Amino acid sequence: MAAAKPLAPAPQRDFGPPLRRAVSSPRPLVVHVPAGRLVVGGLAAGVGCMMLTPIAPILAVAFAAAGFAIAPVFPTGIAWLHERLHDATDATAIVIGASTLGGVGGPALVGLVISVRGPGAVPVVLFAMAICALAAALAVAAVGRSARTSLPT
């Protein structure tokens, strides 16, 4: 029998300097991207991922991707609020209080829909919640644009 040849090492892929910098950067993404754009973009990506949940073979991947897309929205939204309303000190407290109500009411709403419609309704309810969050973020972005353009320079 002849001796087996050793396998050649797999070629290394180089995705270029921009991707290497973004992945290896110790600075958070919000340093590179404006907070409002990150909030709206994360919510839009989450809505896009939620649109893929009816496809059974990729259901778990779509839910995971939606979670990763929406994950930075809350902390970045707080920073965005501070940028928009830096003089309104009570605004942060109101938003955090409202978020705790959402943290209690959201799961209760999903549970209610499951008890009435069954577990198949979960993607629809989460999609509707993501659409509402995206609409709210777009409204805040639009109000911010109109407020900036109406202010004298």
C-alpha positions in Angstrom: 0.0 0.0 0.0 1.1 3.5 -0.8 1.4 6.1 1.9 -1.4 8.6 2.0 -0.6 12.2 1.1 -1.2 14.7 3.8 -4.1 17.0 3.3 -3.3 20.6 2.2 -4.4 23.3 4.6 -7.6 25.1 3.7 -7.0 28.5 2.0 -7.5 31.5 4.3 -10.1 34.0 3.1 -9.3 37.7 3.4 -12.4 39.8 3.5 -10.5 43.0 3.3 -9.4 45.8 5.7 -12.9 47.3 6.3 -14.4 44.1 7.7 -11.3 43.4 9.7 -11.4 46.9 11.3 -15.1 46.6 12.1 -14.8 43.1 13.7 -11.6 43.8 15.6 -12.5 47.4 16.7 -12.8 47.6 20.5 -15.2 50.6 20.1 -18.9 50.0 20.0 -20.9 50.2 16.8 -22.7 53.4 18.0 -19.3 55.2 17.7 -19.3 54.5 14.0 -23.1 54.9 13.2 -25.4 57.6 14.5 -27.7 56.4 17.3 -30.9 57.2 15.4 -29.8 55.3 12.3 -28.8 52.3 14.5 -32.2 52.2 16.2 -34.2 52.5 13.0 -31.8 50.1 11.1 -31.9 47.5 13.9 -35.7 47.7 14.1 -36.0 47.5 10.3 -33.6 44.5 10.2 -35.7 42.9 13.0 -38.9 43.4 11.0 -37.2 41.9 7.9 -36.1 38.8 9.9 -39.6 38.5 11.4 -40.9 38.4 7.8 -38.9 35.2 7.3 -40.5 33.3 10.3 -43.3 31.7 8.2 -40.6 29.7 6.4 -40.4 26.6 8.6 -36.8 25.4 7.8 -35.3 28.8 8.8 -37.7 29.7 11.6 -35.1 29.4 14.4 -32.5 31.3 12.4 -35.0 34.0 11.6 -35.9 34.4 15.3 -32.3 34.5 16.4 -31.3 37.0 13.7 -34.3 39.2 14.7 -33.1 39.1 18.3 -29.6 40.1 17.3 -30.9 42.9 15.2 -33.2 44.3 17.8 -30.8 43.8 20.8 -29.0 47.1 20.6 -32.3 49.1 20.2 -33.0 49.8 23.9 -29.6 51.0 25.1 -29.0 52.9 21.9 -32.5 54.4 22.1 -31.7 55.8 25.5 -28.6 57.5 24.0 -30.6 58.7 21.1 -33.2 60.2 23.6 -30.4 62.0 25.3 -29.2 63.4 22.0 -32.7 64.6 21.1 -33.8 65.9 24.5 -30.7 66.6 26.4 -32.5 69.3 28.4 -35.4 67.1 29.4 -34.0 65.1 32.4 -37.4 63.4 33.2 -37.6 61.9 29.7 -35.2 59.1 30.5 -37.1 58.2 33.6 -40.4 58.1 31.6 -38.9 55.9 28.9 -37.4 53.5 31.4 -40.7 53.3 33.3 -42.6 52.7 30.0 -40.1 50.0 29.1 -40.8 48.2 32.3 -44.5 48.3 31.5 -43.7 46.9 28.1 -41.6 44.2 29.6 -44.7 43.2 31.7 -47.4 43.8 29.2 -45.7 42.4 26.1 -45.4 38.8 27.3 -48.9 39.0 28.8 -50.2 40.1 25.4 -48.3 37.3 23.6 -49.7 34.8 26.2 -53.2 36.1 25.7 -52.9 35.7 21.9 -51.5 32.2 22.3 -54.4 31.2 24.6 -56.9 32.4 22.0 -55.2 31.6 18.7 -52.6 29.0 19.6 -48.8 29.0 19.3 -48.9 29.6 15.5 -49.9 33.2 16.2 -46.6 34.0 18.0 -44.7 35.2 14.8 -47.7 37.4 13.8 -47.8 39.0 17.2 -44.1 39.6 17.4 -44.1 40.9 13.8 -46.9 43.4 14.8 -44.9 44.5 17.8 -41.8 45.0 15.7 -43.7 47.0 13.2 -45.1 49.2 16.0 -41.7 49.8 17.4 -40.3 50.7 13.9 -43.2 53.1 13.3 -42.5 54.8 16.7 -38.8 55.1 15.9 -39.5 56.6 12.4 -41.9 59.0 14.0 -39.3 60.1 16.5 -36.8 60.5 13.7 -39.3 62.6 11.7 -40.1 64.8 14.6 -36.4 65.3 15.2 -35.8 66.3 11.6 -38.7 68.8 11.6 -37.6 70.3 14.9 -34.0 70.7 13.6 -35.2 72.4 10.4 -37.6 74.8 12.3 -34.9 76.0 14.7 -32.9 79.1 13.7 -29.2 78.5 13.1 
